[in-house]
Amino acid sequence: MNVDQHLKVAQWHIEQARLHATESGYSCGCPVNDHDQKAIDSVESGKIEEEKVCSVSS
């Protein structure tokens, strides 16, 4: 993906989180996949590094 595509995906995720937070008792039911868990772990550790290749296995 290019930069613009990454930003659009990020914007979508932010909007989904905002919508989920405003719905009382709402749960989207989306399981965390390996790629998302890697992103969550990076954010929580404070060590976000640039990925050169998108891979859920690394």
C-alpha angles and dihedrals in degrees: 000000000000125000094266091052092049090051092050091051090048091049090051092051092048091051091048090052091049092050092047091051093053096051113085108238093351119157121179093204093221110150117223108253125206094262093050092046089053089053092047091049091049093051093046092049092048090233108114109168129186114261115219093186125030109231132151091202098061 
